[in-house]
Amino acid sequence: MVYDDARHHVVMFGGRGASGGAAAYPNDLWAWDGQRWQELVPADSVKPPGRDVPHIAYDRARGRVVMFGGRRDSGSSSQLLSDIWEWNGTRWREIRDSGLEPILHAVAGYDPVRKRVVTYGGVTNAGMSHALREWDGKTWITRDGNGPATLTAAALATTPHGEIIVVGLTPTADSDPVPPPAPRTHVWKGNAWRAEGQGPAMANLQPTASAPDGTVYVYQAWERWMTEPVTHTRLPNGTWTRVATPTNPGVRTTIASAYDAARGRFVVFGGRTRSGLLGDTWEFDGRTWERRQ
C-alpha cells in the first residue's frame, strides 16, 4: 500500500489470498479514499504478475506509483522477483533492464529534494543487502552500498530536507533473550550515515508508514513476548512515543499499511490470524484507532 498524491487515495496491490495455485497471488489494484475501496482496472487490461510483499512507493515528481520486487512461491521454494512496474493512474507499464536484482523485504520511500524513489536493504539471492538505492525512472543507482551492516531495515522515512531515515533491527535468533534489542535509527545526510538513539523494542515485518514530515508509524501487532498490540510513533526529532489504545486492529500478521497524507491517517488493511485471512480496514489518527470497513 502507498498513498497516491496526484489522485488523493491509498492504493494497494497484490498480497496472498486464501486460494491455492495462481489465485493465491491476486494482481488486482485497489484504491481507498477514506470511505470505500474501489478496484482500479487498467485501460488496456495489462497487469503485473501477482505477488506478495512487493515494494511500493510513490514518485511525486513524475506522478507514478512504483512497484518492484516481491515474492511468488514456486513449488517447494520461493522465487524473488526483480521486475519494475509503474502505475500512472490509468495504466501499468513494465520497465525492463532496470539493473535491480531480485529482492524481498526492502523498505522504500520518496526523496523530495532529489525527486527520486529511494530504497534500502532487503534480502537478495546472495543474502542481506545494506545498499541505499534510488530510482530515476529508468535505472537503479546505488548511492551507498555499505549501509549500517548490523541492521535489518524495518521502516524508512524521508524529510522535506532530503534526509533518509532508516529504522533498523538487530537480527536475533529464537533462543535470544526477549524482548529483542531496541531498534537503532540511522539517518543518511547525503554523503554519510549518522547513528541516532534507540527506540522501543519491536519485531521485524510489522506494518509501518511515514508522513511527509518524516514521522514514522509502527503498529506492533504480534510477537511472542508481547501481551497486547501497541502503536509507536517516531517524530522527525527522534522522539519515540508509545500509544496504547483500548480499541485497535488486534493481533495479526502480514498487514498492509500506508499513510494518507491528505487526511492525516495511518491506514492498515487485512492480515492473518490463527483463524484465517482478514479483509478489514483500520485508521489511526495519532491518538485512536477506528475500524472503517
KANOR-V604272 format. One record per pair of residues at least 6 apart in sequence whose C-alpha atoms are under 7 Angstrom apart, sorted by the first residue. I is the first residue (numbers start at 1). J is the second residue. Records with the same first field share a line. If there is no record, write none. Layout:
BEGIN
I=J + J
END
This chain:
BEGIN
1=10 + 11 + 12 + 13 + 56 + 256 + 257 + 258
2=10 + 11 + 12 + 56 + 57 + 58 + 258
3=9 + 10 + 11 + 58 + 258 + 259 + 260
4=10 + 11 + 58 + 65
5=60
6=63
9=31 + 32 + 33
10=31 + 32 + 33 + 260
11=29 + 30 + 31 + 32
12=29 + 30 + 31
13=27 + 28 + 29 + 30
14=25 + 26 + 27 + 28 + 50 + 51 + 52
15=25 + 26 + 51 + 52 + 53
16=24 + 25 + 26 + 52
17=23 + 24 + 25 + 26
18=24 + 277
25=50 + 51 + 52
26=50
27=47 + 48 + 49 + 50
29=39 + 40
30=37 + 38 + 39 + 40
31=37 + 38 + 39 + 40
32=38
42=90 + 91 + 92
43=90 + 91
44=91
46=92
47=92
51=70 + 71 + 72
52=70 + 71 + 72
53=70 + 71
54=67 + 68 + 69 + 70
55=67 + 68 + 69 + 70 + 106 + 108
56=66 + 67 + 68 + 108
57=65 + 66 + 67 + 108 + 109 + 110 + 117
58=64 + 65 + 66 + 110
59=65 + 66 + 110 + 116 + 117
61=115
63=88
64=86 + 87 + 88
65=86 + 87 + 88
66=85 + 86 + 87
67=84 + 85 + 86
68=82 + 83 + 84 + 85
69=80 + 81 + 82 + 83 + 102 + 103 + 104
70=80 + 81 + 103 + 104
71=78 + 79 + 80 + 81 + 104
72=78 + 79 + 80
73=79
80=102 + 103 + 104
81=102 + 103
82=100 + 101 + 102 + 103
84=94 + 95
85=92 + 93 + 94 + 95
86=92 + 93 + 94
87=93
98=138 + 139 + 140
99=139 + 140
100=140
102=124 + 125
103=122 + 123 + 124
104=122 + 123 + 124
105=122 + 123
106=119 + 120 + 121 + 122 + 153
107=119 + 120 + 121 + 153 + 154 + 155 + 156
108=118 + 119 + 120 + 156
109=117 + 118 + 119 + 156 + 157 + 158
110=116 + 117 + 118 + 158
111=117 + 118 + 158 + 162
112=160 + 162
113=161 + 162
116=134 + 135 + 136
117=134 + 135
118=133 + 134 + 135
119=132 + 133 + 134
120=130 + 131 + 132 + 133
121=129 + 130 + 131 + 132 + 153
122=128 + 129
123=129
130=145 + 146 + 147 + 148 + 149
131=142 + 144 + 145 + 146 + 147
132=142 + 143 + 144 + 145 + 147
133=140 + 141 + 142 + 143
134=140 + 141 + 142 + 143
135=141
150=170
151=168 + 169 + 170 + 171
152=168 + 169 + 170 + 171
153=166 + 167 + 168 + 169
154=167 + 168 + 169 + 204 + 205
155=166 + 167 + 208
156=165 + 166 + 167
157=164 + 165 + 166 + 210 + 214 + 216
158=164 + 165 + 214
159=212 + 213 + 214
160=212 + 213
163=187 + 188 + 189
164=187 + 188
165=185 + 186 + 187 + 188
166=185 + 186 + 187
167=183 + 184 + 185 + 186
168=183 + 184 + 185
169=183 + 184 + 204
170=181 + 183
178=225
179=201 + 225
180=201
181=201
182=198 + 199 + 200 + 201 + 202
183=198 + 199 + 200 + 201
184=196 + 197 + 198 + 199
185=195 + 196 + 197 + 198
186=193 + 194 + 195 + 196
187=193 + 194 + 195
188=194
199=240
202=220
203=223
206=218 + 219 + 220 + 221
207=218 + 219 + 255 + 256 + 257
208=217 + 218 + 219 + 257
209=216 + 217 + 218 + 257 + 258 + 259 + 266
210=216 + 217 + 259
211=259 + 261
213=236
214=235 + 236
215=233 + 234 + 235 + 236
216=233 + 234 + 235
217=232 + 233 + 234
218=231 + 232 + 233
219=230 + 231 + 232
220=229 + 230 + 231
221=229 + 230 + 250 + 251 + 252 + 253
222=229 + 251 + 252 + 253
229=250 + 251
230=243 + 244
231=242 + 243 + 244
232=240 + 241 + 242 + 243
233=240 + 241 + 242
234=240 + 241
245=288
247=289
248=289
249=282
252=271 + 272 + 273
253=271 + 272 + 273
254=271 + 272
255=268 + 269 + 270 + 271
256=268 + 269 + 270
257=267 + 268 + 269
258=266 + 267 + 268
259=265 + 266 + 267
260=266 + 267
264=285
265=283 + 284 + 285
266=283 + 284 + 285
267=282 + 283 + 284
268=281 + 282 + 283
269=279 + 280 + 281 + 282
270=278 + 279 + 280 + 281
271=277 + 278
272=278
280=293
281=291 + 292 + 293
282=289 + 290 + 291 + 292
283=289 + 290 + 291 + 292
284=290
END
